Amino acid sequence: MAGKGVKSLAEAMRGLSIASQTFRTTIPVRSSPVAAVRTMATEASPVGDITRSVDQPWQPLTHVPLTIYSFPALEPKSLESWSTRHLHLPLRRDILHLAVVYEGDKTRQGTAQAKTRWEVAGSHRKMGPQKGRGMARRGSRQSPLLRGGGKSHGPRARDFSTKLNRKVYDLAWRTALSYRYRRGELIVTEDGLDLPLPDDFLQLAEAGLLNRELEDGFVRKYMGEVMGNLGWGHEHGRTTFVTGDRRPNLFTATEIAGEEGRALELDDVDVKDLLETGRIVIERQALREMIKEHSSDLESRIVVNGIRKEGPRLGTKLV
């Protein structure tokens, strides 16, 4: 049995040696790689001259046009040129946010105040003995735990107003106007902005032939038609009218038809009002006063050689 095992093992080893020799003869011989020849010299491809001579240097935009319209016909009446530092500033959301927060904090009353236990009227003696009653211990009647007592950690009168640099605040005003101008939502009209009412209605109203309900109904309908024809009504984001003083027809109409828009005097306008509604309709003189009042960052208080640096001129009439 041992001889047969050795014989079979020898035959198996002989078969493996023959197979390995056959495999070696079938493997192709790799040829040596051809050495690549490369020169160290670099040849630059011819490139045309990319420099060009500029006859006129680039100049940034310094002025923008502003059209003055009539109301409510919106016919162009004149054309003015305004500095880009007045009506074409880049949008700065951070500055607008600072201005809106500053105005909101300034309008907070801060008058809420609750009485503490030391401010409530009455005797401060102890209501009963400390022990022996079988009830919770109590102090004076002004205790916050009792009805009519003082308020613990209640609101106290304080000032909520915050501070903001005047130049930053003035820049926010002109940034808001520039934002409206860029979007075509700043409409400047001639001085004397008011809503002309029909003569027949005025005669009937002066004669006392219309009661208050009929007058308000007609004004509401008339205001809605005017704003609808101009595309300024509630369906298009409402409109804010800004005038130098109170105009009776316009202010009364906006109070009756408040869903169409609102009218504000120049002294009552702030940055938030310039950003709320769909558009701003302002008369020419009010715009000039607004920009003149909020241009402190464009002017200098330092006098050099008797000359003080002033800001750019307000709108210059072209046509």
Secondary structure, 3 states (H helix, E strand, C coil): CHHHHHHHHHHHHHHHHHHHHHHHHHCCCCCCCCCCCCCCCCCCCCCCCCCCCCCCCCCCCCEEEEEEECCCCCCEEEEEEEEHHHHCCCCCHHHHHHHHHHHHHHHCCCCCCCCCCCCCCCCCCCCCCCCCCCCCCCCCCCCCCCCCCCCCCCCCCCCCCCCCCHHHHHHHHHHHHHHHHHCCCEEEECCCCCCCCCHHHHHHHHCCCCCHHHHHHHHHHHHHHHHHHHCCCHHHCCEEEEECCCCHHHHHHHHHCCCCEEEEEHHHCCHHHHHHCCCEEEEHHHHHHHHHHCCHHHCCCCEECCEECCCCCCCEECC
